């Protein structure tokens, strides 16, 4: 994923259509770390998350929020 992002030029689409649930560790280690690495607004400009059901949205929301909070605490 990092190679694709760093190569630039195209937007990455992560499509969760047909996925019932994801683990919080996946959400944190994959999405959360990318949000912290690139920043929230840059993340949104290079990666599109689509096809998420409410369960996946909730897991991603909590995992990313917690990862960002931990990052802020570590950097203060």
TIKE-282446 format. One record per atom (N, C-alpha, C, O): residue number from 0; residue in three letters; atom name; y, z negated, x. Coordinates in Angstrom, 2 decimals. Each point is the difference from the previous one (the first is absolute). Example, Ala and Ser with C-alpha at 12.3 -4.5 7.8 and 13.67 -1.06 7.14 Angstrom:
BEGIN
<node 0,"ALA","N",<-5.69,-7.80,13.19>>;
<node 0,"ALA","CA",<1.19,0.00,-0.89>>;
<node 0,"ALA","C",<1.20,0.00,0.90>>;
<node 0,"ALA","O",<-0.02,-0.66,1.04>>;
<node 1,"SER","N",<1.07,1.38,-1.39>>;
<node 1,"SER","CA",<1.19,-0.06,0.82>>;
<node 1,"SER","C",<1.09,-0.73,-0.77>>;
<node 1,"SER","O",<1.11,-0.17,0.51>>;
This chain:
BEGIN
<node 0,"UNK","N",<-1.18,0.00,0.81>>;
<node 0,"UNK","CA",<1.18,0.00,-0.81>>;
<node 0,"UNK","C",<1.25,0.00,0.86>>;
<node 0,"UNK","O",<0.94,0.75,-0.26>>;
<node 1,"UNK","N",<-0.91,-1.58,1.29>>;
<node 1,"UNK","CA",<1.18,-0.06,0.86>>;
<node 1,"UNK","C",<0.26,1.33,0.68>>;
<node 1,"UNK","O",<1.15,0.40,0.16>>;
<node 2,"UNK","N",<-2.21,0.30,0.25>>;
<node 2,"UNK","CA",<0.18,1.31,0.63>>;
<node 2,"UNK","C",<0.65,0.99,-0.96>>;
<node 2,"UNK","O",<0.88,0.77,0.40>>;
<node 3,"UNK","N",<-1.29,-0.79,-1.65>>;
<node 3,"UNK","CA",<0.57,0.90,-1.00>>;
<node 3,"UNK","C",<1.46,-0.34,-0.23>>;
<node 3,"UNK","O",<0.85,0.89,-0.06>>;
<node 4,"UNK","N",<-0.55,-2.17,-0.07>>;
<node 4,"UNK","CA",<1.38,-0.44,-0.23>>;
<node 4,"UNK","C",<0.87,0.35,1.20>>;
<node 4,"UNK","O",<1.09,0.54,-0.16>>;
<node 5,"UNK","N",<-1.58,-0.85,1.35>>;
<node 5,"UNK","CA",<0.79,0.24,1.21>>;
<node 5,"UNK","C",<0.20,1.48,0.30>>;
<node 5,"UNK","O",<0.98,0.38,0.65>>;
<node 6,"UNK","N",<-1.88,0.46,-1.12>>;
<node 6,"UNK","CA",<0.15,1.45,0.18>>;
<node 6,"UNK","C",<1.18,0.52,-0.82>>;
<node 6,"UNK","O",<0.61,1.01,0.35>>;
<node 7,"UNK","N",<-0.31,-1.71,-1.43>>;
<node 7,"UNK","CA",<1.15,0.36,-0.83>>;
<node 7,"UNK","C",<-0.21,1.27,-0.78>>;
<node 7,"UNK","O",<-1.03,0.66,0.09>>;
<node 8,"UNK","N",<2.05,-0.33,-0.85>>;
<node 8,"UNK","CA",<-0.02,1.27,-0.71>>;
<node 8,"UNK","C",<-0.54,-0.04,-1.41>>;
<node 8,"UNK","O",<0.54,0.68,-0.87>>;
<node 9,"UNK","N",<-1.57,-1.44,0.62>>;
<node 9,"UNK","CA",<-0.55,0.00,-1.35>>;
<node 9,"UNK","C",<-0.13,-1.42,-0.53>>;
<node 9,"UNK","O",<-0.23,-0.95,0.75>>;
<node 10,"UNK","N",<0.37,0.84,-2.05>>;
<node 10,"UNK","CA",<-0.12,-1.28,-0.65>>;
<node 10,"UNK","C",<-1.48,-0.30,-0.23>>;
<node 10,"UNK","O",<-0.77,0.90,-0.35>>;
<node 11,"UNK","N",<0.37,-2.14,0.54>>;
<node 11,"UNK","CA",<-1.38,-0.43,-0.20>>;
<node 11,"UNK","C",<-0.13,-0.53,-1.42>>;
<node 11,"UNK","O",<0.81,-0.82,-0.44>>;
<node 12,"UNK","N",<-1.82,1.28,-0.28>>;
<node 12,"UNK","CA",<-0.25,-0.47,-1.36>>;
<node 12,"UNK","C",<-1.31,-0.77,-0.01>>;
<node 12,"UNK","O",<-1.05,0.53,0.37>>;
<node 13,"UNK","N",<1.12,-1.79,-0.79>>;
<node 13,"UNK","CA",<-1.20,-0.81,-0.19>>;
<node 13,"UNK","C",<-0.25,-0.06,-1.50>>;
<node 13,"UNK","O",<0.76,-0.62,-0.74>>;
<node 14,"UNK","N",<-1.83,1.26,0.30>>;
<node 14,"UNK","CA",<-0.31,0.11,-1.43>>;
<node 14,"UNK","C",<-1.14,-0.95,-0.35>>;
<node 14,"UNK","O",<-1.12,0.14,0.49>>;
<node 15,"UNK","N",<1.43,-1.09,-1.34>>;
<node 15,"UNK","CA",<-0.97,-1.00,-0.41>>;
<node 15,"UNK","C",<-0.65,0.34,-1.34>>;
<node 15,"UNK","O",<-0.64,-0.85,-0.61>>;
<node 16,"UNK","N",<0.80,2.08,0.15>>;
<node 16,"UNK","CA",<-0.61,0.41,-1.27>>;
<node 16,"UNK","C",<-1.51,-0.19,0.08>>;
<node 16,"UNK","O",<-0.64,0.40,0.98>>;
<node 17,"UNK","N",<0.08,-1.01,-2.00>>;
<node 17,"UNK","CA",<-1.43,-0.23,-0.04>>;
<node 17,"UNK","C",<-0.46,-1.22,0.76>>;
<node 17,"UNK","O",<-1.19,-0.32,0.00>>;
<node 18,"UNK","N",<2.11,-0.38,0.65>>;
<node 18,"UNK","CA",<-0.34,-1.22,0.74>>;
<node 18,"UNK","C",<0.30,-1.18,-0.92>>;
<node 18,"UNK","O",<1.13,-0.17,-0.46>>;
<node 19,"UNK","N",<-2.14,-0.65,0.19>>;
<node 19,"UNK","CA",<0.17,-1.12,-0.93>>;
<node 19,"UNK","C",<0.71,-1.18,0.64>>;
<node 19,"UNK","O",<0.84,-0.63,-0.63>>;
<node 20,"UNK","N",<-1.17,0.34,1.89>>;
<node 20,"UNK","CA",<0.55,-1.18,0.66>>;
<node 20,"UNK","C",<-0.04,0.21,1.51>>;
<node 20,"UNK","O",<-0.85,0.73,0.51>>;
<node 21,"UNK","N",<1.78,-1.36,0.19>>;
<node 21,"UNK","CA",<-0.01,-0.02,1.46>>;
<node 21,"UNK","C",<0.00,-1.46,0.44>>;
<node 21,"UNK","O",<0.39,-0.88,-0.76>>;
<node 22,"UNK","N",<-0.83,0.64,1.97>>;
<node 22,"UNK","CA",<0.02,-1.38,0.50>>;
<node 22,"UNK","C",<1.40,-0.35,0.49>>;
<node 22,"UNK","O",<0.76,0.87,0.42>>;
<node 23,"UNK","N",<-0.45,-2.14,-0.49>>;
<node 23,"UNK","CA",<1.30,-0.44,0.49>>;
<node 23,"UNK","C",<0.09,0.20,1.51>>;
<node 23,"UNK","O",<1.09,0.23,0.53>>;
<node 24,"UNK","N",<-2.22,-0.30,0.17>>;
<node 24,"UNK","CA",<0.03,0.23,1.45>>;
<node 24,"UNK","C",<0.33,1.46,0.31>>;
<node 24,"UNK","O",<0.72,0.27,0.96>>;
<node 25,"UNK","N",<-1.23,0.68,-1.75>>;
<node 25,"UNK","CA",<0.37,1.41,0.18>>;
<node 25,"UNK","C",<1.49,0.19,-0.24>>;
<node 25,"UNK","O",<0.69,0.64,0.79>>;
<node 26,"UNK","N",<-0.21,-1.21,-1.89>>;
<node 26,"UNK","CA",<1.42,0.12,-0.34>>;
<node 26,"UNK","C",<0.87,-0.56,1.11>>;
<node 26,"UNK","O",<1.02,0.60,0.36>>;
<node 27,"UNK","N",<-1.40,-1.74,0.17>>;
<node 27,"UNK","CA",<0.79,-0.65,1.05>>;
<node 27,"UNK","C",<-0.10,0.74,1.32>>;
<node 27,"UNK","O",<1.02,0.35,0.60>>;
<node 28,"UNK","N",<-2.23,-0.10,-0.14>>;
<node 28,"UNK","CA",<-0.20,0.58,1.33>>;
<node 28,"UNK","C",<0.43,1.46,0.08>>;
<node 28,"UNK","O",<0.41,0.46,1.07>>;
<node 29,"UNK","N",<-0.49,0.26,-2.16>>;
<node 29,"UNK","CA",<0.36,1.42,0.03>>;
<node 29,"UNK","C",<1.43,0.22,-0.50>>;
<node 29,"UNK","O",<0.86,0.47,0.75>>;
<node 30,"UNK","N",<-0.61,-0.80,-2.00>>;
<node 30,"UNK","CA",<1.31,0.26,-0.58>>;
<node 30,"UNK","C",<1.03,-0.99,0.50>>;
<node 30,"UNK","O",<1.10,0.39,0.40>>;
<node 31,"UNK","N",<-1.43,-1.67,-0.43>>;
<node 31,"UNK","CA",<0.95,-1.03,0.43>>;
<node 31,"UNK","C",<0.49,0.19,1.42>>;
<node 31,"UNK","O",<1.20,-0.11,0.26>>;
<node 32,"UNK","N",<-2.10,0.41,0.64>>;
<node 32,"UNK","CA",<0.39,0.20,1.40>>;
<node 32,"UNK","C",<0.88,1.24,0.16>>;
<node 32,"UNK","O",<0.92,0.01,0.82>>;
<node 33,"UNK","N",<-1.19,1.04,-1.60>>;
<node 33,"UNK","CA",<0.83,1.20,0.07>>;
<node 33,"UNK","C",<1.41,-0.28,-0.52>>;
<node 33,"UNK","O",<0.98,0.49,0.56>>;
<node 34,"UNK","N",<-0.88,-1.26,-1.63>>;
<node 34,"UNK","CA",<1.32,-0.34,-0.55>>;
<node 34,"UNK","C",<0.80,-0.79,1.03>>;
<node 34,"UNK","O",<1.19,0.25,0.19>>;
<node 35,"UNK","N",<-1.83,-1.22,0.46>>;
<node 35,"UNK","CA",<0.70,-0.79,1.02>>;
<node 35,"UNK","C",<0.36,0.87,1.20>>;
<node 35,"UNK","O",<1.11,-0.12,0.54>>;
<node 36,"UNK","N",<-2.02,0.98,-0.11>>;
<node 36,"UNK","CA",<0.24,0.84,1.18>>;
<node 36,"UNK","C",<1.16,0.96,-0.21>>;
<node 36,"UNK","O",<0.86,0.14,0.86>>;
<node 37,"UNK","N",<-0.83,0.54,-2.02>>;
<node 37,"UNK","CA",<0.99,1.04,-0.24>>;
<node 37,"UNK","C",<1.19,-0.47,-0.84>>;
<node 37,"UNK","O",<1.00,0.71,-0.10>>;
<node 38,"UNK","N",<-1.10,-1.88,-0.49>>;
<node 38,"UNK","CA",<1.05,-0.47,-0.91>>;
<node 38,"UNK","C",<-0.25,0.55,-1.39>>;
<node 38,"UNK","O",<-0.58,1.07,-0.17>>;
<node 39,"UNK","N",<1.02,-1.82,-0.82>>;
<node 39,"UNK","CA",<-0.28,0.35,-1.40>>;
<node 39,"UNK","C",<0.52,1.39,-0.37>>;
<node 39,"UNK","O",<-0.75,0.79,-0.57>>;
<node 40,"UNK","N",<2.00,-0.49,0.90>>;
<node 40,"UNK","CA",<0.58,1.28,-0.41>>;
<node 40,"UNK","C",<-0.58,1.18,0.77>>;
<node 40,"UNK","O",<-0.24,1.05,-0.58>>;
<node 41,"UNK","N",<0.00,-1.22,1.87>>;
<node 41,"UNK","CA",<-0.64,1.07,0.78>>;
<node 41,"UNK","C",<-1.42,0.22,-0.49>>;
<node 41,"UNK","O",<-0.45,1.15,-0.09>>;
<node 42,"UNK","N",<-0.27,-2.23,-0.21>>;
<node 42,"UNK","CA",<-1.36,0.13,-0.53>>;
<node 42,"UNK","C",<0.02,0.87,-1.25>>;
<node 42,"UNK","O",<-0.81,0.92,-0.13>>;
<node 43,"UNK","N",<1.73,-1.20,-0.78>>;
<node 43,"UNK","CA",<0.08,0.76,-1.24>>;
<node 43,"UNK","C",<0.36,1.47,0.23>>;
<node 43,"UNK","O",<-0.37,0.86,-0.79>>;
<node 44,"UNK","N",<1.10,-0.59,1.86>>;
<node 44,"UNK","CA",<0.38,1.38,0.26>>;
<node 44,"UNK","C",<-1.12,0.81,0.64>>;
<node 44,"UNK","O",<0.02,1.23,-0.05>>;
<node 45,"UNK","N",<-1.00,-1.90,0.66>>;
<node 45,"UNK","CA",<-1.08,0.75,0.66>>;
<node 45,"UNK","C",<-1.35,-0.13,-0.70>>;
<node 45,"UNK","O",<-0.89,0.81,0.24>>;
<node 46,"UNK","N",<0.73,-1.82,-1.09>>;
<node 46,"UNK","CA",<-1.28,-0.22,-0.68>>;
<node 46,"UNK","C",<0.23,-0.16,-1.49>>;
<node 46,"UNK","O",<0.87,-0.77,-0.43>>;
<node 47,"UNK","N",<-1.65,1.49,-0.36>>;
<node 47,"UNK","CA",<0.02,-0.14,-1.45>>;
<node 47,"UNK","C",<-1.30,-0.63,-0.45>>;
<node 47,"UNK","O",<-1.08,0.45,0.37>>;
<node 48,"UNK","N",<1.19,-1.50,-1.16>>;
<node 48,"UNK","CA",<-1.17,-0.64,-0.60>>;
<node 48,"UNK","C",<-0.05,0.46,-1.45>>;
<node 48,"UNK","O",<0.97,-0.16,-0.74>>;
<node 49,"UNK","N",<-2.09,0.73,0.34>>;
<node 49,"UNK","CA",<-0.09,0.49,-1.38>>;
<node 49,"UNK","C",<-1.36,-0.32,-0.60>>;
<node 49,"UNK","O",<-0.95,-0.32,0.72>>;
<node 50,"UNK","N",<0.88,0.41,-2.03>>;
<node 50,"UNK","CA",<-1.25,-0.20,-0.71>>;
<node 50,"UNK","C",<-0.48,-1.44,-0.02>>;
<node 50,"UNK","O",<-1.20,-0.26,-0.15>>;
<node 51,"UNK","N",<2.12,-0.68,0.32>>;
<node 51,"UNK","CA",<-0.39,-1.41,0.04>>;
<node 51,"UNK","C",<-0.07,-0.57,-1.41>>;
<node 51,"UNK","O",<0.91,0.20,-0.81>>;
<node 52,"UNK","N",<-1.99,-0.92,0.52>>;
<node 52,"UNK","CA",<-0.08,-0.73,-1.26>>;
<node 52,"UNK","C",<0.72,-1.34,0.18>>;
<node 52,"UNK","O",<0.37,-0.35,1.12>>;
<node 53,"UNK","N",<-0.16,-0.40,-2.20>>;
<node 53,"UNK","CA",<0.72,-1.28,0.12>>;
<node 53,"UNK","C",<-0.64,-1.00,0.95>>;
<node 53,"UNK","O",<0.70,-0.78,0.64>>;
<node 54,"UNK","N",<-2.01,0.78,-0.53>>;
<node 54,"UNK","CA",<-0.69,-0.92,0.91>>;
<node 54,"UNK","C",<0.36,0.33,1.45>>;
<node 54,"UNK","O",<0.36,-0.89,0.77>>;
<node 55,"UNK","N",<-0.45,2.15,-0.41>>;
<node 55,"UNK","CA",<0.34,0.43,1.36>>;
<node 55,"UNK","C",<1.48,-0.25,0.29>>;
<node 55,"UNK","O",<0.35,-0.45,1.09>>;
<node 56,"UNK","N",<0.51,0.74,-2.05>>;
<node 56,"UNK","CA",<1.43,-0.26,0.19>>;
<node 56,"UNK","C",<0.25,-1.47,0.29>>;
<node 56,"UNK","O",<0.78,-0.33,0.90>>;
<node 57,"UNK","N",<-1.43,-0.55,-1.64>>;
<node 57,"UNK","CA",<0.18,-1.43,0.21>>;
<node 57,"UNK","C",<-0.49,-0.45,1.36>>;
<node 57,"UNK","O",<0.68,-0.78,0.68>>;
<node 58,"UNK","N",<-1.83,1.27,-0.27>>;
<node 58,"UNK","CA",<-0.55,-0.37,1.31>>;
<node 58,"UNK","C",<0.92,0.49,1.11>>;
<node 58,"UNK","O",<0.29,-0.74,0.94>>;
<node 59,"UNK","N",<0.17,1.98,-1.04>>;
<node 59,"UNK","CA",<0.90,0.55,1.01>>;
<node 59,"UNK","C",<1.33,-0.76,0.03>>;
<node 59,"UNK","O",<0.52,-0.31,1.07>>;
<node 60,"UNK","N",<0.01,0.01,-2.23>>;
<node 60,"UNK","CA",<1.27,-0.72,-0.07>>;
<node 60,"UNK","C",<-0.11,-1.35,0.70>>;
<node 60,"UNK","O",<0.84,-0.34,0.84>>;
<node 61,"UNK","N",<-1.87,-0.43,-1.17>>;
<node 61,"UNK","CA",<-0.17,-1.33,0.61>>;
<node 61,"UNK","C",<-0.26,0.09,1.50>>;
<node 61,"UNK","O",<0.56,-0.76,0.78>>;
<node 62,"UNK","N",<-1.41,1.69,-0.39>>;
<node 62,"UNK","CA",<-0.35,0.11,1.42>>;
<node 62,"UNK","C",<1.19,0.44,0.85>>;
<node 62,"UNK","O",<0.23,-0.55,1.08>>;
<node 63,"UNK","N",<0.51,1.53,-1.56>>;
<node 63,"UNK","CA",<1.16,0.48,0.76>>;
<node 63,"UNK","C",<1.09,-1.07,0.04>>;
<node 63,"UNK","O",<0.61,-0.22,1.04>>;
<node 64,"UNK","N",<-0.37,-0.45,-2.16>>;
<node 64,"UNK","CA",<1.01,-1.06,-0.03>>;
<node 64,"UNK","C",<-0.35,-1.11,0.98>>;
<node 64,"UNK","O",<0.87,-0.50,0.72>>;
<node 65,"UNK","N",<-2.13,0.10,-0.70>>;
<node 65,"UNK","CA",<-0.43,-1.06,0.91>>;
<node 65,"UNK","C",<0.11,0.45,1.46>>;
<node 65,"UNK","O",<0.45,-0.77,0.85>>;
<node 66,"UNK","N",<-0.84,2.00,-0.56>>;
<node 66,"UNK","CA",<0.09,0.53,1.37>>;
<node 66,"UNK","C",<1.46,0.05,0.45>>;
<node 66,"UNK","O",<0.31,-0.35,1.13>>;
<node 67,"UNK","N",<0.58,0.79,-2.00>>;
<node 67,"UNK","CA",<1.42,0.07,0.35>>;
<node 67,"UNK","C",<0.58,-1.39,0.21>>;
<node 67,"UNK","O",<0.79,-0.21,0.92>>;
<node 68,"UNK","N",<-1.17,-0.75,-1.77>>;
<node 68,"UNK","CA",<0.48,-1.37,0.15>>;
<node 68,"UNK","C",<-0.48,-0.59,1.33>>;
<node 68,"UNK","O",<0.78,-0.63,0.71>>;
<node 69,"UNK","N",<-2.04,0.84,-0.38>>;
<node 69,"UNK","CA",<-0.53,-0.49,1.27>>;
<node 69,"UNK","C",<0.72,0.63,1.18>>;
<node 69,"UNK","O",<0.28,-0.67,0.99>>;
<node 70,"UNK","N",<0.01,1.96,-1.09>>;
<node 70,"UNK","CA",<0.71,0.69,1.08>>;
<node 70,"UNK","C",<1.41,-0.56,0.18>>;
<node 70,"UNK","O",<0.45,-0.18,1.13>>;
<node 71,"UNK","N",<0.23,-0.09,-2.23>>;
<node 71,"UNK","CA",<1.35,-0.58,0.08>>;
<node 71,"UNK","C",<-0.03,-1.39,0.64>>;
<node 71,"UNK","O",<0.87,-0.33,0.81>>;
<node 72,"UNK","N",<-1.86,-0.47,-1.17>>;
<node 72,"UNK","CA",<-0.12,-1.35,0.55>>;
<node 72,"UNK","C",<-0.30,0.05,1.50>>;
<node 72,"UNK","O",<0.51,-0.82,0.76>>;
<node 73,"UNK","N",<-1.34,1.76,-0.34>>;
<node 73,"UNK","CA",<-0.34,0.13,1.42>>;
<node 73,"UNK","C",<1.20,0.45,0.83>>;
<node 73,"UNK","O",<0.11,-0.36,1.17>>;
<node 74,"UNK","N",<0.77,1.14,-1.78>>;
<node 74,"UNK","CA",<1.15,0.54,0.72>>;
<node 74,"UNK","C",<1.25,-0.85,-0.10>>;
<node 74,"UNK","O",<1.05,0.37,0.53>>;
<node 75,"UNK","N",<-1.14,-1.51,-1.20>>;
<node 75,"UNK","CA",<1.20,-0.85,-0.11>>;
<node 75,"UNK","C",<-0.05,-1.17,0.94>>;
<node 75,"UNK","O",<0.93,-0.81,0.03>>;
